[in-house]
Amino acid sequence: MIRPTLTVISSYFAFVMCASASSSLPNCGSDTITQYHECSGAFSYPSGEIYVGEWRSRKANGVGTFTYPNGDEYVGEFKDNAFNGLGTFTFSVGGEYVGEWTDNQRYGQGIFTFANGDKYIGEFKNNNFDGLGTLTYSNGDKYVGAFKNGQFNGEGTYTYSNGFEYVGEFKDGQFSGEGTLVAPQNNN
């Protein structure tokens, strides 16, 4: 269920990145009356952030890149100076989110890869894991199921790297309600 959506995201994201390299908008000029209206150009903010991309009505609208002073970077779609649509946010300390955004929030389908190698693929709401998803830990453990506010909530399956598996209900990240713990099969 999640995989086809993420394939569409990946394909569309590749298209967006190609489009950003060759905007059809003219370069933003130095005329302060028309500057940053229906053009493509760069703007450096006093706080050190830099936006390079498409402008409409003096706002970042279209495809662009927003770079923070610490090296964090967002590349993707903008609407009214906010991350809106598809984009990638890369953290300077490691880690990356690729997916859908609404008003600067991770919202919709996406992939979040942590600096330590953990990876979440699934639904987001208000920057949290929320909906159906898969969280794979770098130690080999894996959870597949429902999330709410960034925690396991609802039906799910937690598989440990040693082969044990819990199938059942979760609440606030903990086993809760009905569930079954299954031991690994011994192949001797």
Wavefront OBJ file of the C-alpha trace (Angstrom):
o trace
v 0.000 0.000 0.000
v 2.793 2.446 0.862
v 5.275 1.334 -1.820
v 3.325 2.588 -4.938
v 2.896 6.032 -3.380
v 6.593 6.292 -2.566
v 7.469 5.205 -6.105
v 5.331 8.061 -7.397
v 7.033 10.426 -4.928
v 10.486 9.286 -6.076
v 9.605 9.673 -9.766
v 7.987 13.056 -9.279
v 10.847 14.229 -7.065
v 13.340 13.396 -9.828
v 11.207 15.478 -12.203
v 11.099 18.395 -9.730
v 14.867 18.364 -9.291
v 15.408 18.442 -13.068
v 12.892 21.268 -13.351
v 14.671 23.296 -10.654
v 17.899 23.205 -12.622
v 16.233 24.807 -15.618
v 13.466 27.193 -14.540
v 11.537 28.750 -17.400
v 11.244 31.986 -15.424
v 13.587 34.881 -16.261
v 16.320 35.873 -13.801
v 15.238 38.273 -11.078
v 16.539 41.739 -11.909
v 17.690 44.590 -9.720
v 14.581 46.744 -10.309
v 13.054 46.919 -6.807
v 9.531 47.344 -8.202
v 9.551 44.088 -10.193
v 12.229 42.222 -8.240
v 11.173 38.757 -7.027
v 7.980 38.697 -9.088
v 7.623 35.968 -11.723
v 11.362 35.283 -11.821
v 14.108 32.923 -10.693
v 16.862 34.121 -8.378
v 18.629 34.058 -5.025
v 17.975 35.902 -1.777
v 20.155 35.960 1.363
v 18.305 36.650 4.607
v 19.945 38.718 7.396
v 19.864 35.611 9.647
v 22.090 33.736 7.161
v 19.534 31.571 5.346
v 19.721 31.507 1.547
v 16.889 30.779 -0.884
v 17.647 30.031 -4.536
v 14.689 29.330 -6.773
v 11.454 30.546 -8.240
v 9.637 33.653 -7.029
v 6.063 34.790 -7.561
v 4.530 37.848 -5.858
v 7.746 38.415 -3.866
v 7.482 35.004 -2.203
v 9.252 31.697 -2.727
v 6.759 29.912 -4.995
v 7.705 27.007 -7.229
v 10.858 24.924 -6.991
v 13.898 25.998 -5.011
v 16.583 25.340 -2.416
v 16.593 26.778 1.120
v 19.893 26.503 3.012
v 20.304 27.205 6.732
v 23.510 28.624 8.280
v 24.193 25.279 10.046
v 24.183 23.451 6.683
v 20.675 21.938 6.840
v 19.052 22.127 3.401
v 15.601 21.751 1.860
v 15.279 21.141 -1.891
v 11.807 20.980 -3.354
v 8.530 22.771 -3.822
v 7.502 26.022 -2.128
v 4.228 27.901 -1.789
v 4.042 31.329 -0.133
v 7.527 31.035 1.443
v 6.803 27.610 2.976
v 7.813 24.030 2.153
v 4.717 22.750 0.317
v 4.560 19.758 -2.010
v 7.389 17.299 -2.506
v 10.872 17.895 -1.180
v 13.975 16.619 0.567
v 15.282 17.988 3.856
v 18.882 16.976 4.568
v 20.252 17.486 8.075
v 23.865 18.636 8.324
v 24.459 16.202 11.223
v 23.150 13.276 9.154
v 19.680 12.075 8.336
v 17.208 12.974 5.644
v 13.479 13.253 4.978
v 12.130 12.731 1.448
v 8.421 13.199 0.934
v 5.400 15.424 1.178
v 5.211 18.765 3.005
v 2.387 21.109 4.048
v 3.210 24.543 5.496
v 6.751 23.545 6.590
v 5.493 20.319 8.214
v 6.171 16.721 7.156
v 2.637 15.744 6.144
v 1.603 12.841 3.903
v 3.803 10.038 2.564
v 7.529 10.093 3.190
v 10.781 8.396 4.113
v 12.783 9.544 7.140
v 16.304 8.156 7.435
v 18.031 8.850 10.746
v 21.749 9.547 11.119
v 22.174 6.213 12.966
v 20.651 4.242 10.059
v 17.122 3.755 11.438
v 14.503 4.307 8.708
v 10.774 5.071 8.730
v 8.643 4.674 5.597
v 5.020 5.716 5.808
v 2.572 8.419 6.716
v 3.322 11.691 8.522
v 1.129 14.289 10.183
v 2.409 17.489 11.834
v 6.043 16.297 11.544
v 5.254 13.005 13.376
v 4.940 9.400 12.231
v 1.148 9.175 12.027
v -0.856 6.543 10.145
v 0.499 3.330 8.650
v 4.233 2.828 8.420
v 7.319 0.697 8.819
v 10.129 1.579 11.213
v 13.302 -0.434 10.668
v 16.038 -0.088 13.267
v 19.733 -0.339 12.477
v 20.017 -3.216 15.009
v 17.634 -5.340 12.870
v 14.410 -4.816 14.856
v 11.363 -3.778 12.813
v 7.854 -2.458 13.502
v 5.083 -2.543 10.889
v 1.721 -1.047 11.756
v -0.142 1.979 13.007
v 1.450 5.109 14.469
v -0.039 8.130 16.229
v 1.917 11.201 17.315
v 5.217 9.462 16.576
v 4.522 6.318 18.637
v 3.233 2.790 17.978
v -0.550 3.021 18.434
v -3.110 0.485 17.222
v -2.477 -2.809 15.452
v 1.087 -3.735 14.593
v 3.862 -6.291 14.438
v 7.190 -5.823 16.196
v 9.889 -8.229 15.016
v 13.066 -8.471 17.058
v 16.419 -9.134 15.406
v 16.646 -12.406 17.409
v 13.503 -13.728 15.653
v 10.909 -13.123 18.379
v 7.789 -11.383 17.111
v 4.913 -9.604 18.862
v 1.673 -9.281 16.894
v -1.102 -7.266 18.471
v -2.149 -3.964 19.930
v 0.055 -1.057 20.974
v -0.631 2.138 22.880
v 1.811 5.026 23.325
v 4.700 2.888 22.064
v 4.044 -0.075 24.414
v 2.386 -3.499 24.085
v -1.215 -2.948 25.183
v -4.388 -5.002 24.905
v -4.576 -8.216 22.894
v -1.386 -9.639 21.433
v 0.738 -12.705 20.821
v 4.465 -13.171 21.334
v 5.855 -15.757 18.930
v 9.233 -17.442 19.493
v 11.513 -18.084 16.519
v 11.354 -21.527 14.907
v 14.279 -23.764 15.849
v 15.586 -25.409 12.675
v 17.568 -28.185 14.430
l 1 2 3 4 5 6 7 8 9 10 11 12 13 14 15 16 17 18 19 20 21 22 23 24 25 26 27 28 29 30 31 32 33 34 35 36 37 38 39 40 41 42 43 44 45 46 47 48 49 50 51 52 53 54 55 56 57 58 59 60 61 62 63 64 65 66 67 68 69 70 71 72 73 74 75 76 77 78 79 80 81 82 83 84 85 86 87 88 89 90 91 92 93 94 95 96 97 98 99 100 101 102 103 104 105 106 107 108 109 110 111 112 113 114 115 116 117 118 119 120 121 122 123 124 125 126 127 128 129 130 131 132 133 134 135 136 137 138 139 140 141 142 143 144 145 146 147 148 149 150 151 152 153 154 155 156 157 158 159 160 161 162 163 164 165 166 167 168 169 170 171 172 173 174 175 176 177 178 179 180 181 182 183 184 185 186 187 188
